[in-house]
Amino acid sequence: MHFFDIFNSIIQQFIIYSMKSINHITCENLLDSLPGMFYRCKNDKEWTMEWVSSGCKKLTGYNEEELINNCVVSFNDLIHPEDRDWLWEKCSFNLKERNVCNNEYRIICRLGRTRWVKEVANGIYDDNGALLSIEGYIQEVTCEKEQTLLESAFNSYQEAVNSGSIVSITNTKGEIIYCNDLFLKISQYSRSELIGQTHRVINSGFHSADFFRELWETILKGNIWRGEMRNRSKDGNYYWVDTVISPVFDSQGVIVNFLSIRNLITDKKKKEFELIESEKFNRDILSSFSSNIAVIDDSGVIISTNESWRKFSIDNDCSDLSKTSEGANYLEVCHNASIAGDTIATEVLQGLRKLINCESEMFQMEYPCHSEFTKRWFLLSATMLKGESRRVVLRHVDITKRKLVEQKLADNEQKYRNIIENSQELILSIEKNGNIVFANNVLQKILGFSDMELMRMNFFDLLHDDVKGKCNQYFQDVLLGETLTSVDSQIISKKGEIVYVESNATPIRVDEKVVGVQLFMRDVTKKKMVEFELSRSENRYRKVFESVQDVIYTISKDGKFISLNPAFEKLSGYRIDEFVGRSFVELVHPDDLPFAMATFHKIFSGEKVDMYNLRLKHKNNTYRICELTPGALIVDNMVVESLGLARDVTDRVLSEKKLRDSEERFNLALKGANDGLWDWNLITNEVYFSPRWKEMVGYGDHELENNFETWVTLLHPDDYANTVDKLNNYLSGKSEEYNVEFRLKHKNGGYIDVLARGFLIKDSEGNNVRITGTHLDMTELNVKKVQLQKLIDELSKKYNDLMQFNYIISHNLRTPVASILGLASLLKLPNNSQEDKDKILQNILLSTEKIDEVLKDLTNIISVREPLNIKRTQVKVKELIDAVIYLLDKRREEVGAKIIVDIAEDCQTIMTIKPYFESIVYNLLLNSLKYASPDRLPIIFLKVRKTSQSICFQVSDNGIGIDLEKHRDKIFGLYKRFSTDVEGRGLGLFMTKMQVEALGGEIFVESTINVGTTFTIRIHN
């Protein structure tokens, strides 16, 4: 019997017993305290309730008043829309036949949650057999249903993932030389741990020596051995495999390897054990299930118990049954246990007292009650009986099964998720309507969708339009129970990119009913791209073969043409079909034939053959000089075809003779020149450098080879791109002359500046055949240019400095001096009172102080501009910065600023001029404090980092900022200020820039109004 039926039987017996022993109100209260809902309803399609127990509140979310007579909602409205019609038809039939209605269906509770319930109902009939009403009991079974669904999905995944066989290959000594991925997965060894080892590494010790002796005798005789074997994985667990071992023979019939194919049969072997364990599990559940009820009065005295309560007491080692039988005080028992340190008894005592004192409507708690051999849990629920008598119903229900199910569900769910999330496959779980209910992390990462985004999508929204029709048909086939493998399709990522996948699809079943589709997909986008590129490459090379101007040919070992491209017709005058299948000898000039045959034999003997010239016959009986670039098609280390290129160079050969004549004249013209001469034959790629050219870079004539690589090797890397671009532009006709400066590396390790000029020579058809030119050493001239420019820059800087000083003298000194002169003249006026004279003298003193400030500023500026004679020392950066922050601490507290210092490990000490570095830090931090924003907490970040070339010092704040569009050119100027609301003379940033430059560094600023400012200083090593 199902545990639900056993439970109902117990409930019914207890109801009969209770109705005999207690009054109607007590019985009704007992029913209300039981899990689930008792009801009586009319025989109408709305299931109009006439009476319901209080359990309806926990089950549906609605209380009795809201359900009775459909006051707020009818019970038919709570039934899931998909279950209403069949439930009504089935119940109508059973009631008509006077059968018990026993159904499982779904309801939607008040908060929208779907719950599975089981209902047992009977009809109430009059004396004439007419159906008056329906009475029944409904209890939630969602937990069991969810367990079935989860286990079904998990088994579906395991069926797909664990399919396949374990494969290995050994040599005749039994040493493993190959093992597939499933072997690695099952054995838990890496490939490096298995290769070279024998199968002893996974030997479980289960089988005897005779077992393995018989195995080896069989396979060494050349026969196939098959049997079942228990192996052990790396973690010590055992697994069973159905094994087939077959000898592998070479061409002589000698055994060279053994192939082993194993299929997992662990489940088969464990079946009997699992059946025994399953039966024991179910037997334990059934034997421990009980409903134990007692009634106590408001003083705690037990006034009534059922038989299950007494059995419950005995099972829980209550040797003195007087403590838990009628007449005993349950509160005293709890109180005594609480004093003894029983925390569960303490919680029960507190809960019952609150219930009796009307401080709560119900008390409920779960507690463990483990024995030596069995783990058990119970649910204690206590409710106050309705009516005048203040009595409490106690109910202990064994919830061990639910706890074990919850634990098993949690374990299964975790195991299921671990396998899925660690899988490299793209995994999707899809409902029948196509809605996605699960997608693993790998799929989310590849498609770019989050888990929540995918849960709101339909599977068909992910598909490319080209495959939606085909995939819909496949989807319907799987819903009919079919399993599909290796289905190609295309899905679209969040960015709109196409992802090609190869899919396996299996149905998801619940109670043998297909409820969805499980997809296991493998990303084959790279494979598809490779196939596409191969196809495109093949088409591209075919077009190149047909359109290239040189003749492309392949010749068989007997000297006959296998293939020719269209360029052959232009070169020879023959059609391709006239010569395919004919010997190449027919085209070769008789005088060149011995050389051609010798070369042909060298190619087929595997020797490397360089480019060579042959005279080939034209259809008009003339001969053309052709340049041949030979090659070979090699298969299994043997040359099977000769292939190559043939180019008509008749005109070029004739032109070269003319060039040689002109070269002699050209060499005579340049013989007395002091420039370096270079010459590049564009046809043969031959290069010539004159002795003077090599002398410029410090080498003798014999020390440098005459080739293009010599020039590239000596060319400065930074000049390569510009020089080659100008050369290419000249050769292609984009520029009319080749005239460029670049640097060449001298033998002493330095570089010389070179001015290169070139002159292009063309053949009779206008083709480039040669470029000749000269190199002029520009090093000394360029040095003088640099010195001159440096002098000009220094003069300009000094001029600007003089203008600054002029500004200071003319503006900052003239104003206070003029004030002093004016005030002094006032002293000469007659009739000045002593008070007037004191005021005049006071103002003269203020003007004198201003002159003193200007002179001090001039002294500071001059001290920084003087040549550095201060010795650089090792400075501890953090100590210096902490000292500056201490000096500014009062100012920092005034604005409430927070200063965050971040110094890299390799910047703890630096070599610098300490007073300058200290002044730079002070001025930048003071500037951030002065220009702090009043609208937010000032935060200043000070960061020090080191690179291979410099030390980077950065100060960032979130202050009022600077309008750089307006002030960028003036920000480091003398006496420049950018806010009248902030005190200062505008000297700090000017001095900071001068000190940074004196240290050989640079300072940069970035700022945004109302966001903040960042000053960055780079001091070169």
Buried (B, 14 or more C-beta within 10 A) or exposed (E): EEEBEBBBEBBEBBBEBBEEEBEEBBBBBBBBBBBBBBBBBBBEEEBBBEBBBBBBBEBBBBBBEBBBEBEEBBBBBBBBEEBBEEBBEBBBEBBEEEEEBBBBBBBBBEEEEEBBBBBBBBBEEEEEEEBEBBBBBBBBBEBBBBBBBBBBBBEBBBEBBBEEBBBBBBBBEBEBEBBBEBBBBBBBBEEEBBBEBBBEBBBBEEBEEEEBEEBEEBBEEEEEBEBEBBBBBEEEEBBBBBBBBBBEEEEEEEBEBBBBBBEBBBEEBBEEEEEEEEEEEEEBBEEBBBBBBBBBBBEBBBBBBBBBBBEBBEBBEBEEEEBBBBEBBBBBBBBBBBEEEBEBBBBBBEBBBBBBEEEBEBBEEEBEBEEEEEEBBBBBBBBBBEEEBBBBBBBBBBBBBBBBBBEBBEEBBEEBEEBBEEBEBBBBBBBEEBBBEBBBBBBBEBBEBEEEBBEEBEBEEBBBEEBBEEBBEBBEBBBEEEBBEEBEBBBBEEEEEEBBBBBBBBBBBBEEEBBBBBBBBBBBBEEBEEEEEEEEEEEEEEEEBEEEEBBBBBBBEEBBBBBBBBBBBEBBBBEBEBBBEEBBEEBBBEEBEEBBBEBBEBBBEEEEBEEBBBBBBBEEEEBBBBBBBBBBEEEEEEBEBBBBBBBBBBBBEEBBEEBEEEBEEBEEEBEEEEBBBBBBBBBBEEBBBBEBBBBBBBBEEEEBEBBEEBBEEBBBEEBEEEBBEBBEEBBEEEBEEBEBBBBBBBEEEEBBBBBBBBEBBEBEEEEBBBBBBBBBBBBEEBEEEEEEEEEEEEEEEEEEEEEBBEEBEEEBBEBBBEBBEEBEEBEEEEEEEEEEEEBBEEBBEEBEEBBEEBEEBBEBBEEBEEEEEEEBEEBEBEEBBEEBBEEBEEBBEEBEBEBEBEBEEEBEEBEBBBEBBBBBBBBBBBBBBBBBBEEEEBBBBBBBBBEEEBBBBBBBBBBBBBEBEEBEEEBBBBBBBBEEEEEBBEBBBBBBBBBBBBBEBEBEBEBEEEEBBBBBBBBEE
